[in-house]
Amino acid sequence: MQTEKFPHVLDGVTVPLVTPMAEGGRPSADNEALLRHMHRAGIDTIMLLGSNGEGAIIPSRDAAAFAEHTASLWRSIRGKSARVFVTVFGAGTSIALDNAESLMVARPDAVVVAPPLYFVHTEDELADHFQSFSGFGVPVIAYNIPRYSGNPITPSLLERLAAMDHIAGIKDSGGSDEFLLKALDVQNRLPRFGVSQGNEKRLGWALQQGARGITPGVGNLAPKLCVDLVEAVRRNDSARVEALQEMLTKLTAIHSVRPGVAAMKAALSLLGLVPATPGRPFRSYTAEEMEKLRAVLHDTDVNLDAGIPAAGGRT
């Protein structure tokens, strides 16, 4: 990590925050418990409406109201160190730009932009899409999420994005070590461009390779472990890095029951942090699935701040 020499908006831990939902699948204002969980762990940066935040399926009017409320509350809780990113999805550039414009009410510190969804596009078209976000006056983070977008950011496209003055870096959730190393090569050549690792099983490795930060979904469950991981890398404590990574990897087992955003919501509900309700058409976990998830969390033997009630009467 190079945070001491070149401070960057992607330094450290960015938590891709879940969006608490009311019954019916609309964003709820009931997220103070989750934000205070982040604050106690020492988190500064939250990323709203990403994949864990179900941003691609929330109407823009609801997303904007939620982002404005959450950003204001987070800044009141965290103080001057608070940072807020907003995430923008859209099947086309015009839709994505409209969504970004509506989210400016949150006064974001950066906008995280995903490639267009649904249609497959040429590299030139994808470059045009990202170039279109140059007028918002805040740093833009490119979001590589090929599993959902169908439009991966390739090494050649990455070079083009890094040459755009408004693109400050990339959140890479592609899962390829080879691509991440190429992104780090760009970062090394262009220090204003940062890389944040989204692959939860390779967080420590990426930081040791020089990534500026991490953006792990499990940061919702265990933000303190993520902060400790970054600090261990900064201290060059390899044994501690390995131990923390092992714990964070164990937590990804929540997706062994029914994977996806419903799993994270259900796990957080067991901590008493958010309702288990996901956005439609996702369905909440059944009572049987919740018991299986409770057992999974118990068996990980990872110490979570809020604690998980034991399954089947175990303690």
Secondary structure, 3 states (H helix, E strand, C coil): CCCCCCCCCCCEEEEECCCCECCCCCECCCCHHHHHHHHHHCCCEEEECCCCCCHHHCCHHHHHHHHHHHHHHHHHHHHHHCEEEEEECCCCHHHHHHHHHHHHHHCCCEEEECCCCCCCCCHHHHHHHHHCCCCCCCCEEEEECHHHHCCCCCHHHHHHHHCCCCEEEEEECCCCHHHHHHHHHHHHHCCCCEEEECCHHHHHHHHHHCCCEECCHHHHCCHHHHHHHHHHHHCCCHHHHHHHHHHHHHHHHHHHCCCCHHHHHHHHHHCCCCCCCCCCCCCCCCHHHHHHHHHHHHHHCCCCCCCCCCHHHCC
